[in-house]
Amino acid sequence: MTTVTLPDGPTTPAFVQGIEILAGRTRAWRRLHQRYGSAFMVAMPRFGPTLVLSEPAEVKALFTTHTDLVDNIDANLGQFLGPGSLFALRGEEHRKERKLLTPPFHGRRLAVYESLIEEEAVREMAGWPSGREFATMDSMMRITLNVILRAVFGAEGAEFDQLRALLPKLVLVGSALAALPVPRRLFGRFGPWARFAAYRAQYDEIVGRLIRRAAADPQLSERDDVLAMLLQARYDDGSAMTHSEIADELLTLLTAGHETTATSLAWTVERLRRHPDILRRLVEENDAGGSALREATLLETQRVRPVIDATLRKVRTDSLQLGRWTLARGQHVMVSVRLMHDNPELFTNPRDFDPDRFVGARPGTFSWIPFGGGARRCIGAAFATMEMNVVLRVLLRDFTLETTDAPDERAHFRGVALVPAKKGRAVVYRRAPRPPVAEAAESGVERGAEVTA
């Protein structure tokens, strides 16, 4: 028999450890790292004894290990998004599905969505109050939800409005159940699971109509929305996705594709208000038609304020050697995004908000990991990066963002995401329209670091 080798960790009761993590995740990870080093064991709520990693070589080893040996955890978002979701699939099924879903969100396809994003940003920001403090996150949520709805379905309509009202409620209940799991039978037909099931039934009915209508569209091959592409996509054996599989994947894209992006944008506002020099330089660059610092700022925001601060795997083989540790089948392993981004060996003065570290520099695949890593890296990373870039460009172009000396907004754990506790509050003033930047000036702008998925 192989001897299991694991690092040390706290010996307090599992319940106490769980409360400490839920009460202050970032504080708990940093305290444990300071005491035990770059790897430690902890009793995670829902997952039990979990190996937490933040040593770069071991993180890389985990992300590059074949999914037959280490794959997604069992208790994942697939329980909310459906058995056909990428979150629920494993092994070869996951690889085949990911291959079908990749084309709409990469390469030249991204350019199709840029004008759509700008249109939604301008429309939402037109209602921003001038000179009065407000929370930007709700506004960013509306922008990103409208963007993903239009990208997925191609046009607005009655179903679009129904989904726009339904999805925030579905996400809120699902996030709460993910954070504080409640037995499905508890409270019967009046409990949170019953509410979630009702929302999911509404979703299936609305999206089922849209799928059937699109499948019967004689102009389907000329459409460029995600639904049309999935209906026409084929696996290697020539078979098509079932309508239920498409519904699950669309729910995955609609929910995961807007909340995290909107939260990162709210964190960006929160950071820029407290760093006036960076904000001033961003406005100057934006007015000149540049983008390098803007792109670097978004990379840095996601480093210092990752929306998802952990990614988990489960060992699927009898024994696995991972760096210093020997793991048994069923062992949960967590990569701490927060501790990786805090590592001074990877990022000089890691607690500082310093976008210049990414100007002209590409972030490391296994060190800058707000989208996760390996075979389960977020499939929409490139789309999200482009969307944040466009929205921030519009904000800087059309508004003056007032700075503040108020304390940093703390991170609030909302079941899945870490959001600004005050939702990224801002004070803005509309800027006078500026003449378009000359094409000659634009041609000399050097592009900043890009994120690929």
GURO-726548 format. One line per 8 residues: number of its first residue (from 1); their letters; for each residue x, y, z of N, C-alpha, C. Coordinates in steps of 0.02 Angstrom, whole numbers. Each point is the difference from the previous one (the first is absolute). Layout:
N
NUM> A> X,Y,Z,X,Y,Z,X,Y,Z | ...
REM end
This chain:
453
1> MTTVTLPD> 42,-60,0,-42,60,0,44,63,0 | -22,50,-37,36,63,-3,-13,41,63 | 53,27,29,-7,41,60,-22,70,-20 | -53,23,30,-25,68,-13,42,50,37 | 21,53,-35,40,54,30,-36,66,-10 | -18,32,55,-36,63,-2,32,50,47 | -9,65,-12,29,50,44,-41,8,64 | 27,39,46,-35,15,62,-57,49,-12
9> GPTTPAFV> -41,8,51,-54,48,-2,-29,9,69 | -49,44,7,-29,12,67,-35,-62,27 | 0,-6,66,-30,-58,33,-66,19,34 | -23,61,-8,-64,20,29,-56,-39,-34 | -58,-6,33,-55,-38,-30,-18,26,-69 | -22,-47,-43,-17,18,-69,-52,56,-3 | -48,-2,46,-52,52,1,31,69,11 | 48,3,45,32,64,15,39,25,-61
17> QGIEILAG> 37,-46,-32,38,19,-60,-47,26,-54 | -56,-33,-9,-48,22,-50,-27,69,14 | -15,14,63,-26,66,18,52,53,-14 | 64,-14,16,53,48,-11,7,17,-75 | -6,-52,-42,7,11,-72,-60,40,-27 | -60,-18,21,-59,35,-24,-2,73,25 | 26,11,61,-3,67,29,51,48,-30 | 56,-26,-23,51,44,-28,50,-39,-41
25> RTRAWRRL> -19,-14,-62,40,-46,-41,71,24,-10 | 9,62,-24,67,24,-14,42,2,64 | -29,24,54,36,2,63,20,-71,23 | -46,-48,-8,14,-70,20,56,-30,-42 | -2,10,-66,53,-30,-42,68,30,17 | 3,66,10,64,31,14,27,-22,68 | -44,-8,49,22,-22,66,27,-71,-3 | -34,-44,-35,22,-70,-6,65,-4,-39
33> HQRYGSAF> 7,41,-52,61,0,-39,59,23,43 | -11,51,40,54,25,43,22,-52,50 | -46,-41,24,17,-49,51,28,-64,-30 | -28,-24,-56,18,-66,-25,40,0,-65 | 3,57,-34,38,3,-62,-45,-7,-61 | 31,-21,-56,-34,1,-65,-47,-58,-12 | -4,-47,47,-47,-56,-4,-24,-18,70 | -63,-11,8,-27,-19,65,-67,-36,-10
41> MVAMPRFG> -20,-37,51,-65,-33,1,-49,43,38 | -62,0,-23,-52,38,34,-67,-37,-10 | -44,7,49,-66,-30,-5,-46,49,-36 | -13,-12,-63,-41,46,-41,-73,-17,8 | -43,49,8,-72,-13,0,-20,-37,-64 | -38,-52,6,-26,-42,-54,51,-51,-26 | 65,14,3,49,-44,-31,42,-40,49 | -1,19,63,39,-37,49,74,17,-5
49> PTLVLSEP> 44,-48,22,73,14,-1,24,15,-70 | 28,59,-8,20,25,-67,72,23,2 | 39,-20,-50,69,23,-8,-2,67,-37 | 26,52,32,2,66,-30,71,13,-25 | 6,18,-64,65,10,-32,8,73,-22 | 62,26,6,16,64,-29,74,3,-21 | 33,-57,0,70,-3,-24,-3,-6,-76 | 31,47,-37,-10,2,-72,13,-65,-37
57> AEVKALFT> 53,-36,17,15,-62,-36,-54,-52,12 | -26,-3,61,-53,-49,15,-66,19,-32 | -13,64,-3,-61,23,-35,4,-17,-74 | 57,12,-30,9,-17,-71,-8,-75,-11 | 29,-39,45,-6,-73,-5,-73,-22,3 | -39,31,44,-71,-18,5,-37,18,-64 | 11,61,-25,-35,23,-59,18,-40,-63 | 60,-28,-2,21,-37,-59,-8,-76,7
65> THTDLVDN> -26,-24,57,-13,-71,8,-61,-19,-40 | 2,-58,-32,-55,-22,-44,-65,-5,41 | -55,16,-32,-64,-1,35,-24,-70,16 | 31,-51,-27,-17,-68,22,26,-12,71 | 49,39,21,31,-8,66,-28,50,51 | -10,61,-23,-27,53,43,-51,39,-40 | -61,5,26,-52,36,-37,-43,40,48 | -54,25,-25,-43,44,39,-28,-36,61
73> IDANLGQF> -16,40,52,-31,-28,59,-71,-22,-16 | -29,-42,42,-68,-24,-12,-52,53,16 | 8,34,57,-48,52,20,19,65,-33 | -19,8,-63,18,61,-37,-63,34,-26 | 9,52,-38,-57,39,-24,-44,-39,-48 | 23,-59,-22,-42,-41,-44,-66,-19,32 | -3,-3,67,-63,-18,33,-52,54,-10 | 21,61,-16,-47,54,-13,-10,12,-75
81> LGPGSLFA> 53,-12,-38,-2,16,-71,-23,-58,-44 | -2,-60,28,-26,-58,-37,54,-48,-21 | -20,-64,-14,49,-52,-17,36,11,-66 | -27,44,-43,33,14,-63,48,58,3 | 7,31,59,45,57,8,73,-23,1 | 45,43,-23,71,-14,4,22,-15,71 | -31,31,49,18,-11,69,-14,-72,22 | -53,-30,-28,-20,-67,20,38,-54,-37
89> LRGEEHRK> 24,15,-60,33,-51,-42,72,-11,22 | 24,-62,-10,69,-17,16,31,-40,-56 | 66,-3,1,37,-42,-45,-13,15,-73 | -10,-52,-40,-8,7,-72,-63,40,-18 | -54,-10,38,-61,39,-13,14,75,7 | 37,18,51,17,70,10,43,27,-57 | 48,-39,-22,45,21,-54,-40,11,-65 | -46,-46,-15,-40,6,-61,-46,61,2
97> ERKLLTPP> -31,11,58,-46,57,6,37,66,-3 | 57,3,32,40,62,0,21,18,-71 | 16,-51,-40,21,12,-69,-56,33,-40 | -63,-19,14,-56,30,-36,-14,71,23 | 13,14,64,-17,65,28,54,53,-10 | 60,-21,-19,56,47,-5,-7,52,-56 | -21,-19,-62,1,48,-56,-36,66,12 | -59,2,31,-34,65,5,36,52,43
105> FHGRRLAV> 47,-21,41,29,47,48,75,10,-11 | 25,-12,-59,72,7,-11,14,30,-69 | 62,24,-6,25,23,-65,-41,56,-31 | -8,-5,-64,-35,53,-37,-73,6,18 | -29,-53,29,-70,4,20,-12,55,51 | 51,15,41,-9,51,52,-17,68,-28 | 27,16,-59,-12,66,-30,-74,11,-14 | -37,-54,-11,-72,6,-14,-37,32,59
113> YESLIEEE> 24,-13,60,-36,21,60,21,70,25 | 53,29,-27,26,62,29,-50,57,-5 | -31,10,-57,-48,55,-7,-61,-12,43 | -20,-63,7,-56,-18,43,13,20,72 | 61,-14,24,19,17,68,-1,75,10 | 29,37,-46,2,73,6,-71,28,0 | -44,-26,-42,-69,23,-2,-35,-10,67 | 10,-59,31,-33,-13,64,31,43,56
121> AVREMAGW> 65,12,-3,32,43,51,-26,71,-5 | -3,27,-60,-25,68,-10,-72,6,23 | -41,-49,-17,-71,2,18,-9,-1,76 | 36,-43,35,-7,-4,73,29,61,34 | 58,23,-23,32,57,33,-37,65,-11 | -44,2,-49,-39,61,-12,-44,16,61 | -15,-50,40,-41,11,59,39,12,63 | 66,3,-4,40,12,60,-12,70,27
129> PSGREFAT> -6,8,66,-10,66,29,64,40,0 | -6,65,-9,59,44,-1,10,31,68 | 61,-8,28,17,32,63,-30,-32,62 | -31,-58,-7,-30,-34,57,27,-71,4 | 22,-21,60,30,-66,8,-52,-55,-13 | 22,-52,-35,-44,-58,-14,43,-62,-5 | -32,-58,5,35,-64,-5,4,-21,-73 | 60,-12,-26,8,-16,-71,-14,-73,-15
137> MDSMMRIT> 4,-45,49,-3,-71,-16,-67,-21,-31 | -55,26,26,-65,-17,-28,-4,22,-73 | 28,59,-13,0,27,-68,43,-44,-45 | 59,-20,24,44,-43,-38,-33,-68,-13 | -39,-24,49,-36,-63,-9,-49,5,-58 | -35,57,-5,-48,8,-55,35,3,-67 | 57,33,-2,38,3,-63,20,-70,-22 | 34,-36,46,27,-66,-20,-55,-51,-13
145> LNVILRAV> -56,5,36,-56,-46,-13,-30,13,-68 | -11,63,-17,-27,16,-66,47,-21,-55 | 65,9,12,50,-19,-51,-3,-75,-12 | 1,-41,53,2,-72,-11,-66,-25,-28 | -56,31,19,-64,-20,-29,0,13,-76 | 24,58,-20,1,15,-72,51,-42,-37 | 57,-13,32,50,-43,-33,-26,-71,-8 | -38,-24,49,-24,-69,-3,-59,-7,-47
153> FGAEGAEF> -48,47,3,-62,-8,-38,-5,44,-62 | 42,51,-4,4,38,-62,-47,59,-6 | -56,-2,35,-49,54,-7,-41,6,64 | -33,57,8,-42,10,59,-71,-21,-16 | -41,-8,51,-69,-20,-8,-31,-14,67 | -60,-29,-1,-35,-15,62,40,-47,44 | 29,-53,-30,39,-47,39,63,33,30 | 29,46,-37,58,37,24,-18,37,65
161> DQLRALLP> -57,34,0,-21,37,59,-15,-47,58 | -30,-58,-14,-14,-48,52,64,-27,32 | 49,-15,-42,64,-25,26,38,53,38 | -6,62,-22,34,55,34,-27,9,71 | -64,-14,10,-29,4,67,13,-64,40 | 3,-57,-33,5,-64,35,72,-17,22 | 49,11,-42,68,-24,13,31,29,64 | -7,65,15,29,23,63,-28,-36,61
169> KLVLVGSA> -65,-16,0,-30,-36,56,27,-72,4 | 6,-32,-58,26,-68,-2,72,-2,25 | 41,48,-21,71,3,22,4,12,74 | -42,45,27,3,17,71,-16,-60,43 | -52,-38,-17,-19,-58,39,53,-55,-7 | 24,-11,-62,51,-51,-10,64,15,37 | 21,64,2,60,19,36,-8,-11,75 | -59,15,26,-12,-10,71,3,-74,18
177> LAALPVPR> -29,-42,-42,1,-72,13,70,-29,-7 | 41,29,-44,69,-23,-8,41,18,62 | -15,57,31,39,22,58,-22,-36,64 | -65,-6,9,-27,-31,61,-48,-55,-22 | 26,-58,-17,-42,-53,-27,-56,-21,48 | -60,-1,-27,-59,-20,38,-24,-66,-30 | -15,-50,41,-27,-63,-27,-60,13,-45 | -4,-36,-55,-52,13,-49,-71,-7,29
185> RLFGRFGP> -9,-46,48,-67,-12,26,-19,47,57 | 48,37,25,-14,45,56,-47,56,-23 | -52,12,40,-51,52,-14,-46,-19,-59 | 9,-60,-27,-46,-25,-52,-7,47,-59 | -63,11,-18,-13,41,-60,4,75,13 | 19,19,62,7,71,16,73,20,9 | 47,-47,-5,70,14,14,37,28,-60 | 65,16,10,40,30,-54,9,-47,-60
193> WARFAAYR> 4,-66,12,6,-45,-57,-64,0,-42 | -57,4,33,-63,4,-37,-3,64,-41 | 24,55,30,1,63,-37,47,-5,-60 | 59,-31,11,46,-7,-55,-30,-44,-55 | -33,-55,19,-30,-44,-49,-54,36,-41 | -37,45,32,-51,38,-36,32,48,-50 | 54,33,21,36,44,-46,28,-40,-58 | 28,-58,15,30,-41,-54,-54,-23,-49
201> AQYDEIVG> -59,-17,26,-55,-21,-45,-20,57,-46 | -2,61,28,-16,58,-42,53,9,-54 | 62,-7,19,55,7,-48,-7,-52,-55 | -11,-63,18,-5,-54,-50,-57,14,-49 | -55,26,25,-57,13,-44,15,56,-49 | 31,54,25,16,58,-43,52,-20,-52 | 55,-31,23,55,-16,-45,-20,-56,-47 | -43,-46,23,-25,-52,-45,-35,29,-61
209> RLIRRAAA> -41,52,12,-33,33,-56,51,31,-48 | 51,33,28,51,33,-42,39,-52,-40 | 16,-56,30,38,-52,-36,-42,-28,-57 | -63,-16,14,-43,-28,-53,-10,50,-56 | -9,63,17,-9,51,-51,63,8,-43 | 58,0,33,62,7,-38,12,-61,-44 | -14,-60,25,11,-61,-39,-42,-1,-63 | -59,33,2,-44,2,-58,13,60,-46
217> DPQLSERD> 48,42,18,14,60,-39,36,-18,-65 | -30,14,-58,34,-16,-63,64,40,-11 | 8,55,36,60,41,-6,51,-16,56 | -6,-57,31,44,-17,57,73,4,-18 | 19,-23,-59,70,-2,-19,30,69,-9 | -42,52,-6,24,68,-10,5,39,65 | -25,-30,54,2,34,65,69,-10,32 | 20,50,42,65,-5,32,-5,-1,77
225> DVLAMLLQ> -61,-12,27,-7,-5,72,21,-69,24 | 12,-6,66,26,-62,28,-50,-57,-7 | -64,13,11,-51,-52,-7,2,-30,-70 | 2,42,-51,2,-26,-68,63,-43,-12 | 56,22,28,62,-39,-9,-4,-67,35 | -31,-2,59,-4,-64,36,-48,-48,-35 | -54,27,-28,-47,-44,-37,34,-30,-61 | 47,35,-30,34,-26,-60,64,-38,16
233> ARYDDGSA> 23,4,62,63,-34,19,-9,-75,-1 | 55,-35,-15,-1,-73,-2,61,-27,37 | -12,-55,37,55,-36,31,40,-35,-55 | 57,-29,20,43,-33,-50,-35,-57,-36 | -50,-31,33,-36,-55,-33,-58,24,-42 | -8,66,-7,-53,28,-42,-65,13,36 | -6,-19,63,-62,10,37,-6,72,25 | -62,20,11,-13,68,23,-14,0,75
241> MTHSEIAD> 5,58,31,-20,7,70,-75,-7,6 | -24,-31,53,-71,-3,13,-24,69,25 | -65,10,-4,-27,65,22,10,9,75 | -3,-53,39,11,7,72,73,16,14 | 46,-29,-38,71,17,8,12,74,-17 | -32,23,-53,8,70,-20,-29,46,55 | -57,-19,28,-31,41,53,46,5,60 | 32,-56,19,46,1,58,61,43,-15
249> ELLTLLTA> 28,-6,-60,59,40,-17,-17,74,-6 | -59,15,-26,-19,71,-4,-9,29,69 | -27,-38,47,-7,24,68,70,12,31 | 46,-45,-15,69,9,23,29,65,-25 | -9,13,-65,27,61,-29,-35,63,27 | -66,-4,8,-38,58,21,15,19,72 | 9,-50,44,12,16,71,74,14,13 | 43,-47,-20,72,10,12,28,55,-44
257> GHETTATS> -35,17,-54,26,47,-48,-15,72,14 | -33,15,56,-13,71,12,16,22,71 | -13,-41,51,9,23,69,73,14,16 | 45,-45,-18,71,10,17,29,60,-38 | -19,9,-63,24,57,-38,-24,66,30 | -63,2,17,-28,61,31,34,15,66 | 14,-52,39,33,10,65,71,27,-10 | 36,-26,-48,68,26,-14,-2,73,-21
265> LAWTVERL> -51,19,-37,-6,70,-20,-15,44,61 | -42,-23,45,-14,38,61,63,6,43 | 40,-53,4,64,4,36,48,49,-35 | -2,3,-66,43,47,-36,-17,72,19 | -65,15,3,-21,67,21,24,14,72 | -8,-50,44,21,8,69,74,14,6 | 41,-35,-40,73,10,3,19,68,-30 | -28,19,-56,20,62,-34,-18,62,41
273> RRHPDILR> -55,-2,36,-19,58,41,52,13,55 | 37,-52,19,48,6,54,72,6,-25 | 8,5,-67,66,8,-30,-4,55,-54 | -3,62,22,-12,55,-47,53,7,-55 | 63,-16,15,51,8,-52,-11,-50,-56 | -17,-61,17,-15,-50,-52,-61,20,-39 | -51,26,34,-61,22,-34,16,56,-48 | 40,49,21,18,56,-43,35,-25,-63
281> RLVEENDA> 48,-46,8,37,-26,-57,-46,-40,-47 | -48,-36,29,-47,-38,-41,-42,47,-44 | -24,55,29,-40,47,-38,41,30,-56 | 62,19,15,44,28,-52,12,-50,-55 | 14,-62,18,11,-51,-51,-63,-12,-41 | -57,-3,34,-63,-13,-35,-15,56,-50 | 11,62,21,-12,57,-45,46,-1,-60 | 60,-29,8,48,-4,-55,-11,-62,-43
289> GGSALREA> -49,-42,18,-14,-59,-40,40,-61,19 | 34,2,58,41,-57,21,-39,-51,40 | 34,-54,17,-34,-54,36,46,-40,46 | 66,9,-5,46,-44,37,-11,4,75 | -4,61,27,-9,7,72,-69,-24,21 | -51,12,-41,-67,-23,16,-2,-76,5 | 30,-34,-47,1,-73,1,39,-25,61 | 56,35,15,41,-20,57,-39,12,66
297> TLLETQRV> -40,53,2,-39,14,60,-51,-54,14 | -31,-26,-52,-48,-55,9,35,-64,23 | 59,-13,-26,38,-58,23,18,8,74 | 21,60,19,21,11,69,-60,-1,48 | -57,26,-21,-60,-4,42,-18,-72,15 | 3,-42,-51,-16,-71,10,53,-36,42 | 60,27,1,52,-29,43,-12,17,73 | -11,65,15,-7,21,70,-70,-12,27
305> RPVIDATL> -50,-5,-43,-69,-12,21,-31,-56,-41 | 27,-61,4,-30,-54,-39,-71,-14,23 | -45,-6,-47,-71,-11,16,-10,-72,24 | 35,-47,-31,0,-70,22,69,-13,30 | 2,-15,64,66,-3,34,26,-71,8 | -33,-49,-29,24,-69,7,-26,-42,-58 | 38,-51,-18,-23,-49,-49,16,-69,28 | -47,-46,-4,6,-65,33,2,-58,-50
313> RKVRTDSL> 35,-52,20,4,-63,-38,-8,-59,48 | -13,-59,-29,-5,-61,39,42,-54,-33 | 39,-36,40,43,-53,-26,-44,-59,-21 | 9,-24,-62,-41,-53,-29,39,-64,-10 | 60,-4,23,41,-60,-6,20,-24,69 | 23,-62,5,15,-29,66,52,39,38 | 51,24,-35,54,37,33,28,51,-49 | 15,59,25,26,54,-43,55,36,36
321> QLGRWTLA> 58,5,-33,56,38,26,-5,71,-27 | -5,48,44,-7,70,-20,51,40,40 | 57,13,-32,53,36,35,23,-38,61 | -4,31,58,23,-31,62,-51,-49,29 | -59,-5,-29,-55,-34,33,-23,-62,-39 | -19,-51,37,-28,-61,-30,-73,-4,21 | -45,0,-49,-71,6,13,-37,-64,-17 | -51,-14,37,-41,-60,-11,-62,18,-41
329> RGQHVMVS> -33,-51,-28,-61,11,-37,-51,38,43 | -33,47,-30,-52,38,34,24,62,36 | 66,11,3,26,58,34,-19,65,-37 | -28,48,36,-15,65,-29,63,44,3 | 13,36,-55,57,45,-4,-26,69,-22 | 22,50,36,-21,68,-17,61,43,-16 | -3,35,-56,50,51,-15,-27,67,25 | 38,33,44,-21,65,25,23,54,-48
337> VRLMHDNP> -48,28,-37,15,55,-45,27,59,39 | -31,13,58,21,56,42,73,-6,20 | 22,-59,23,69,-9,23,49,0,-58 | -20,-25,-57,43,4,-59,12,72,-20 | -52,41,0,6,70,-19,36,41,53 | 5,-27,61,36,34,54,74,-16,2 | 22,-46,-42,68,-27,4,52,51,-24 | 45,24,44,50,50,-21,51,-28,-49
345> ELFTNPRD> 6,-67,-4,45,-29,-50,-29,6,-70 | -65,8,-4,-33,6,-65,-16,73,-17 | -15,40,52,-21,69,-11,34,44,53 | 42,46,-23,35,45,45,-51,43,37 | 10,8,66,-47,38,42,-72,-19,-16 | -17,-63,13,-64,-26,-24,-62,33,28 | 5,32,59,-59,32,29,-15,68,-33 | 48,26,-38,-9,65,-33,-42,-8,-64
353> FDPDRFVG> -42,50,-13,-37,4,-63,43,36,-50 | 31,-38,-45,51,28,-45,-9,-27,-71 | -46,30,-39,-11,-24,-69,62,0,-44 | 49,42,17,60,4,-43,37,-66,-3 | -11,-44,48,34,-65,-2,-21,-41,-61 | -59,17,-29,-25,-39,-57,4,40,-66 | 24,61,1,7,37,-62,57,-31,-40 | -17,-25,-58,50,-32,-43,23,-68,25
361> ARPGTFSW> -33,-28,50,19,-65,27,-61,-46,2 | 10,-60,-21,-54,-48,-1,-4,-36,68 | -59,-6,30,-5,-34,64,14,-74,-7 | 29,-30,51,18,-70,-2,-60,-46,1 | 1,-51,-41,-56,-46,-5,-15,-35,65 | 52,-15,39,-10,-38,62,13,43,63 | 2,66,-9,8,44,58,-57,51,5 | -21,28,-56,-58,45,-2,-60,-43,-20
369> IPFGGGAR> -43,-17,48,-49,-52,-14,-71,19,23 | -24,60,-14,-69,16,20,-52,-41,-38 | 19,-28,-57,-45,-42,-39,12,-74,11 | 40,-17,51,18,-70,11,56,-21,-46 | 7,-65,-9,54,-24,-43,-11,-71,-23 | 41,-21,-47,-4,-68,-26,-61,-11,-44 | -23,-62,-2,-56,-19,-44,-65,33,20 | -3,27,60,-62,31,23,5,76,7
377> RCIGAAFA> 50,28,-33,3,73,0,-63,28,-33 | -24,56,26,-63,29,-24,1,8,-76 | -50,-29,-32,-2,0,-73,-15,70,-27 | -29,43,42,-17,67,-23,50,53,21 | 61,-19,18,49,47,24,15,56,-50 | 10,-18,-62,17,50,-51,-60,47,-12 | -60,-28,0,-60,42,-8,-7,48,58 | 8,-24,62,-6,42,59,52,55,-1
385> TMEMNVVL> 61,-16,-19,54,50,-2,-17,55,-50 | -24,-20,-59,-19,50,-51,-58,42,24 | -49,-32,33,-59,37,25,20,52,52 | 42,-19,48,23,47,50,38,58,-32 | 40,-14,-49,39,51,-34,-46,51,-33 | -51,-23,-34,-46,45,-35,-40,42,49 | -25,-31,53,-41,37,49,43,53,35 | 61,-17,19,43,49,33,18,56,-49
393> RVLLRDFT> 10,-16,-63,15,51,-50,-58,50,-5 | -61,-24,-1,-59,44,-4,-5,43,62 | 11,-30,59,-4,38,62,51,57,0 | 62,-14,-18,52,51,0,-13,53,-53 | -29,-19,-55,-14,47,-54,-57,48,17 | -53,-27,32,-61,39,8,-9,31,69 | 40,-21,50,-10,24,68,66,19,34 | -5,47,45,54,13,48,-17,-37,64
401> LETTDAPD> 45,-43,21,-10,-40,61,34,37,58 | -39,17,50,26,37,57,39,-48,46 | 59,22,22,41,-41,44,-24,9,73 | 26,-41,44,-20,2,70,56,-22,45 | -2,23,63,48,-25,50,-36,-46,49 | -59,-24,-18,-37,-46,43,37,-66,6 | -9,-37,54,33,-65,7,-19,-47,-57 | 45,-47,-14,-14,-50,-52,-65,-37,17
409> ERAHFRGV> -38,-16,-51,-59,-43,10,25,-71,15 | -26,-30,52,20,-68,16,-34,-49,-47 | 27,-60,-4,-28,-52,-43,-55,-37,37 | -57,-7,-32,-56,-37,29,-11,-64,-40 | 0,-57,34,-8,-65,-34,-74,-13,-11 | -19,-5,-65,-71,-8,-17,-14,-70,-28 | 27,-51,32,-15,-68,-20,50,-28,-49 | 13,36,-53,49,-21,-50,52,54,-10
417> ALVPAKKG> -24,63,-4,44,56,-17,16,43,61 | 58,33,-3,20,50,49,-14,68,-30 | -49,35,28,-23,63,-28,17,58,46 | 4,61,-26,11,58,44,-59,7,47 | 14,7,65,-54,1,50,-50,56,-13 | 24,57,-26,-44,56,-15,-15,6,-75 | 15,-54,-36,-17,-6,-72,36,51,-44 | 61,18,19,39,44,-44,-31,69,-8
425> RAVVYRRA> -6,36,54,-34,64,-2,42,52,-37 | -35,45,-35,35,49,-42,-39,65,-1 | 36,54,-16,-29,65,-17,28,18,-69 | -44,15,-47,22,16,-68,-31,65,-24 | 33,30,-50,-25,58,-35,9,-12,-75 | -52,15,-38,4,-12,-72,49,49,-31 | 44,-26,-43,49,42,-35,-31,29,-64 | 27,55,-21,-21,29,-64,25,-46,-56
433> PRPPVAEA> -39,-8,-53,22,-42,-56,66,24,-28 | 43,-47,-19,65,17,-28,1,-20,-73 | 39,36,-42,5,-20,-70,35,-67,-5 | -16,-39,-52,32,-66,-7,75,5,-8 | 36,-48,26,73,-2,-5,19,-13,-73 | 50,37,-23,22,-9,-69,26,-71,-11 | -14,-26,-58,22,-69,-15,75,-6,5 | 36,52,-19,73,-3,3,25,-8,71
441> AESGVERG> -34,34,46,20,-5,70,-13,-70,27 | -58,-30,-21,-16,-66,24,50,-52,-24 | 25,9,-61,44,-51,-29,65,-7,38 | 20,52,38,63,-4,36,-6,-27,70 | -61,-18,22,-10,-24,68,24,-72,6 | 40,-11,51,24,-67,11,-51,-39,40 | -16,-62,-21,-47,-42,34,29,-28,64 | -42,-5,52,22,-28,63,-5,-75,1
449> AEVTA> 10,-29,60,-2,-72,7,-71,-25,-14 | -6,-56,-33,-64,-31,-15,-6,-65,39 | -61,-19,15,-14,-61,36,-32,-49,-50 | 26,-59,-2,-29,-51,-44,-27,-56,44 | -46,-38,-28,-29,-55,37,12,-65,-37
REM end
